[in-house]
Amino acid sequence: MAREYDLVVRGGTIYDGQGGEAFEGDVAVRDGRIAAVGDVSGAGAEEIDARGKLVAPGFVDIHTHYDGQATWESRMQPSSWHGVTTVVMGNCGVGFAPCRPGDHDRLIKLMEGVEDIPFPVLAEGLPWNWESYPDYLDQLARRRFDVDIGSQLPHAALRVYVMGQRGVDREPATQEDIAAMAALAREAMEAGAIGFGTSRTLNHRSSDGSPIATLTAGEDELTGIALAIAAAGKGVLQVVSDFADEKAEFAMLRRVVEKSGRPMSFSLVQSPVRRDNYLTLLAQVEDAVSAGLEIKAQAAVRPVGVLFGLELTLNPFLPYPVYKEIAKRPLAERVALLKDPQFRERLLSHPPEGRVRGRLKDWSNMHVVTGMPDYEPTPETSIATIAERTGRAPEDVALDHLVSNDGHAMIYVPVLNYAEGNLEPARQMITHKDCVPGLSDGGAHVGTICDGSFPTTLLTYWTRDRTRGPRLPLAHIFRQQARETARAVGLHDRGVIAPGYRADLNVIDYDNLKLHAPEVAYDLPAGGKRLLQRASGYTATVVAGQVTYRDGEATDALPGRLLRGAQAAPMAAAAE
């Protein structure tokens, strides 16, 4: 007997992504779209028993860096382990198209420096079967994924393609340069780019130490590109900036939006130096939005921090001259030496000379990790406090911890959003009407962070487990991580559980949902390593009506595709 639907999710507690109260019901799917919600009598070719479970829209992560991974891999893990069904890459102005053959290494080194993806991984993994940005999209369109993928045109690649070494050297763009970049930007939007990403932060450097090519791009350059995107009639703008002068920098970006009429989002964090900078920026966003401009802040849902470890990119002993003698040896050899009393004494008796980066010497801001990291840590777990409590030197405490678990132990260092020693600034941001969750950097910083797990932190910590301050309603989290993130990048066909919308869903065992401890896997091209963090409690994740994950394990289904630009809302929804 023919079944009326392809899939029916039965008897779940439905959060439809629109911010309202949950309700009990079924969700029926046909041809990759939601066909019915409520009391569904027809049968499905496949059915999922969701009784006692939450049913929510698939999550949309608008700040990732899967630009390389998507060319060699079908599964965008770790993001797809965490209920994410759509990702947007090409953020921060870094990516791999357009690119002339002679500039391959240059763009690889930039991604290596900015996003901590090692050169050998990218050199071996990238097929480079494109030059133009439309060519790059065409190659992605031939592939199949476990999520939908949207791509943004990266400013650094565009600038180098047009200006060559002058662009790398951050020379001002001429009118001819701007016209050429503008033409390519319009071509990219017409070919299916979601938008355009750029970086204006000193933190973004190539692996050779040189600042990103877009750091000082002039307002005329940004405006010229934005006007070309406007001429295409679609595409969003994405910016990361130091905001050294919050008011002047934001005023410039606001002018770009005013002249182009295109939506913009930017990364918003609390600086440990200028603790109120995020409040100043939020006030400016509110003023711009009240004037009718489409500007959103992308906010991190926990501290923007790093993990230290002997197996990872960073650890506190990297500057020590004796450690440098063994830094490139296999992990087991280093652990054995670091446990040897004589070697250890020689190491610690020769501390580094000269200036050491603050995060590598601030023992009060280094927190031991035993199992899953505490993302709102208190001073009691810091190396400095443990040292004081036990009467030992901080260096001894750190070294003892790092050599434990055969050298796989980690230390967590919150860097941004944590100047107050708590997550109150993050709470203010993620509950603000003009903010959406962002900054997960899924696919990047493979040796220092694993923030592709942000959506699970939103669900577990912010709605259920937090004890150091207010928690947040589930309905708010589902709306922000699904509908609002989707709308911020022009994807109006998803993020809502209602007839006509794309059938991207999560069935969640909320009571048993939890993050796992980060771990290192050696599964990248060239044997490269990366930090991964899994989760338990996602009973099923559905993309375009097909189950891609069951109980955290991938199925054979790869229904995800390249998204060609903005996606319109279903006709019924658009008419409301």
QUIFENQUI-V26986 format. One record per backbone hydrogen bond with DSSP energy under -0.5 kcal/mol. NH is the residue of the N-H (numbers start at 0). CO is the residue of the C=O. E is the energy in kcal/mol with one decimal. If there is no record, write none. Layout:
NH&CO&E, NH&CO&E
This chain:
3&42&-0.6, 4&42&-2.1, 5&28&-2.2, 6&28&-1.5, 7&45&-2.0, 8&26&-2.9, 9&7&-0.7, 9&47&-3.1, 11&24&-1.4, 12&52&-2.7, 13&11&-0.8, 13&22&-3.4, 14&54&-2.8, 15&13&-0.6, 22&13&-1.6, 24&11&-2.0, 25&37&-3.6, 26&8&-2.1, 27&35&-3.1, 28&6&-2.9, 29&32&-2.6, 32&29&-1.7, 33&500&-3.0, 34&27&-2.8, 34&32&-0.5, 35&27&-1.4, 37&25&-2.6, 39&37&-1.0, 40&38&-0.6, 44&4&-2.5, 45&5&-1.0, 47&7&-2.5, 49&9&-2.7, 49&47&-0.9, 51&10&-0.5, 52&49&-2.4, 53&507&-2.8, 54&12&-2.6, 55&505&-2.6, 56&14&-0.5, 57&503&-2.1, 58&82&-2.6, 59&480&-2.7, 60&58&-0.5, 60&85&-2.7, 61&59&-0.7, 63&87&-2.2, 64&441&-3.3, 69&65&-2.9, 70&67&-2.1, 71&67&-0.6, 71&68&-1.2, 72&68&-2.6, 75&73&-0.6, 76&74&-1.6, 79&75&-1.7, 80&77&-1.6, 81&78&-2.1, 82&79&-0.6, 83&78&-1.3, 84&58&-2.8, 85&58&-1.5, 86&147&-2.5, 87&60&-2.0, 88&149&-2.8, 90&63&-1.0, 92&89&-0.6, 93&90&-1.6, 97&130&-0.7, 98&130&-2.6, 102&99&-2.4, 103&100&-1.1, 106&102&-2.1, 107&103&-2.1, 108&104&-2.7, 109&105&-1.7, 110&106&-2.3, 111&107&-2.7, 112&108&-2.3, 113&109&-2.9, 114&110&-2.4, 115&111&-1.0, 116&110&-0.6, 117&115&-0.6, 121&117&-1.7, 122&118&-3.2, 123&119&-2.1, 124&120&-2.4, 125&121&-2.5, 135&131&-1.8, 136&132&-2.3, 137&133&-2.4, 138&134&-2.0, 139&135&-2.1, 140&136&-2.5, 141&137&-0.8, 141&138&-0.7, 142&139&-1.7, 144&559&-1.9, 145&73&-1.6, 147&84&-2.7, 148&560&-2.3, 149&86&-2.8, 151&88&-1.1, 152&194&-3.0, 153&96&-0.7, 154&196&-2.6, 155&92&-1.8, 156&92&-0.7, 157&153&-2.1, 158&154&-3.0, 159&155&-2.3, 160&156&-2.3, 161&157&-1.9, 162&158&-3.1, 163&159&-2.1, 165&162&-1.3, 166&163&-0.7, 167&163&-1.7, 168&164&-2.5, 169&166&-1.3, 170&165&-2.5, 177&173&-2.6, 178&174&-2.3, 179&175&-2.2, 180&176&-2.7, 181&177&-2.8, 182&178&-2.2, 183&179&-1.9, 184&180&-2.4, 185&181&-2.5, 186&182&-2.2, 187&183&-2.2, 188&184&-2.3, 189&185&-2.5, 190&186&-1.5, 191&187&-0.9, 191&188&-0.7, 192&187&-2.3, 193&150&-3.2, 194&150&-0.7, 195&235&-2.4, 196&152&-2.3, 197&237&-2.2, 199&239&-3.1, 203&200&-1.4, 204&202&-0.9, 205&209&-3.0, 206&108&-1.6, 208&205&-2.4, 211&203&-2.2, 214&211&-1.8, 216&213&-1.7, 221&217&-2.2, 222&218&-2.8, 223&219&-2.3, 224&220&-2.1, 225&221&-2.5, 226&222&-2.7, 227&223&-1.5, 228&224&-2.0, 229&225&-2.3, 230&226&-2.0, 231&227&-1.3, 232&228&-0.7, 232&229&-0.9, 233&228&-1.2, 235&193&-1.5, 236&262&-2.6, 237&195&-2.6, 238&264&-2.1, 239&197&-1.3, 241&199&-1.5, 245&242&-0.5, 245&243&-0.5, 248&244&-2.7, 249&245&-2.2, 250&246&-2.1, 251&247&-1.9, 252&248&-2.2, 253&249&-2.9, 254&250&-1.9, 255&251&-1.6, 256&252&-1.9, 257&253&-2.9, 258&254&-2.6, 259&255&-2.0, 260&256&-3.2, 263&293&-2.4, 264&236&-2.3, 265&295&-1.7, 266&238&-1.6, 267&297&-2.9, 270&268&-0.6, 270&273&-0.8, 274&272&-0.8, 276&273&-1.8, 278&275&-0.6, 279&275&-1.7, 280&276&-2.1, 281&277&-2.4, 282&278&-2.1, 283&279&-1.7, 284&280&-2.4, 285&281&-2.6, 286&282&-1.9, 287&283&-2.2, 288&284&-2.9, 289&285&-2.3, 290&286&-0.9, 291&288&-1.9, 292&287&-2.2, 294&292&-1.1, 295&263&-2.4, 296&433&-2.4, 297&265&-3.4, 298&296&-0.6, 298&435&-2.7, 299&267&-0.7, 302&374&-0.7, 303&415&-1.4, 304&302&-1.2, 305&412&-2.1, 306&447&-3.2, 307&410&-3.1, 308&313&-2.6, 311&308&-1.2, 312&446&-2.2, 313&446&-0.5, 317&314&-1.8, 319&316&-1.3, 323&319&-1.9, 324&320&-0.6, 324&321&-0.8, 325&322&-1.7, 326&322&-1.0, 328&325&-2.1, 333&329&-2.1, 334&330&-2.7, 335&331&-2.1, 336&332&-2.2, 337&333&-2.8, 338&334&-1.3, 339&335&-0.7, 339&336&-0.9, 343&339&-2.9, 344&340&-2.3, 345&341&-2.0, 346&342&-2.6, 347&343&-2.5, 348&344&-1.7, 349&346&-1.2, 359&356&-1.7, 360&357&-1.7, 361&357&-1.5, 362&360&-1.4, 364&361&-1.6, 365&362&-1.1, 366&364&-0.5, 366&411&-2.7, 367&380&-2.0, 368&409&-2.0, 369&367&-0.6, 374&372&-0.8, 376&373&-0.6, 380&377&-1.8, 381&378&-1.8, 382&362&-0.8, 382&365&-2.6, 383&362&-1.5, 385&381&-2.4, 386&382&-2.4, 387&383&-2.3, 388&384&-2.7, 389&385&-2.0, 390&386&-1.0, 391&386&-2.0, 395&392&-0.5, 396&392&-1.9, 397&393&-2.8, 398&394&-2.4, 399&395&-2.6, 400&396&-2.1, 401&397&-2.6, 402&398&-1.8, 403&399&-0.5, 403&400&-1.1, 406&403&-1.3, 407&403&-0.5, 407&404&-1.6, 408&401&-0.5, 408&403&-1.2, 409&368&-0.6, 410&307&-1.9, 411&366&-3.2, 412&305&-2.8, 414&303&-1.5, 415&303&-2.1, 416&269&-2.2, 420&417&-1.2, 426&422&-2.4, 427&423&-2.4, 428&424&-1.9, 429&425&-2.9, 430&426&-1.3, 431&428&-1.3, 434&431&-1.7, 435&296&-2.4, 437&298&-2.5, 440&62&-1.9, 441&62&-0.7, 443&440&-2.5, 444&114&-4.8, 445&114&-0.5, 445&115&-0.9, 446&115&-0.5, 447&444&-1.9, 448&444&-2.4, 452&449&-0.7, 453&450&-1.9, 455&452&-0.9, 456&452&-1.7, 457&453&-2.4, 458&454&-1.7, 459&455&-3.1, 460&456&-1.5, 461&456&-1.6, 462&457&-0.5, 463&459&-1.0, 464&459&-2.4, 465&460&-1.9, 471&461&-3.2, 476&472&-1.8, 477&473&-2.7, 478&474&-1.9, 479&475&-2.6, 480&476&-2.6, 481&477&-0.8, 482&477&-0.6, 482&494&-0.7, 483&478&-2.7, 484&479&-1.0, 485&481&-2.0, 486&482&-2.6, 487&483&-1.8, 488&484&-0.7, 488&485&-1.1, 489&486&-1.5, 490&485&-2.9, 491&489&-1.1, 491&566&-2.5, 493&490&-0.7, 496&15&-2.2, 497&495&-1.0, 499&33&-3.0, 500&497&-1.9, 501&492&-2.9, 502&31&-2.5, 503&501&-2.0, 504&502&-0.6, 504&541&-1.8, 505&55&-2.8, 506&539&-3.0, 507&53&-3.0, 507&505&-0.6, 508&536&-3.4, 509&507&-1.5, 511&508&-1.1, 512&509&-1.2, 513&535&-2.4, 515&533&-2.6, 518&531&-2.6, 520&529&-2.7, 522&520&-0.6, 523&527&-2.4, 526&523&-1.3, 527&524&-1.5, 529&520&-2.3, 530&445&-2.4, 531&518&-3.1, 535&513&-2.5, 538&506&-1.3, 538&536&-1.2, 539&506&-1.7, 540&548&-2.0, 541&504&-3.0, 542&545&-2.8, 544&502&-2.6, 545&542&-2.1, 547&540&-2.6, 547&545&-0.6, 548&540&-1.4, 549&552&-2.6, 550&538&-1.7, 551&537&-0.9, 552&549&-2.2, 554&547&-2.7, 559&144&-2.8, 562&148&-3.4, 563&561&-0.5, 564&191&-2.1, 564&562&-1.3, 566&489&-2.3, 573&569&-3.0, 574&570&-1.6, 575&572&-1.1
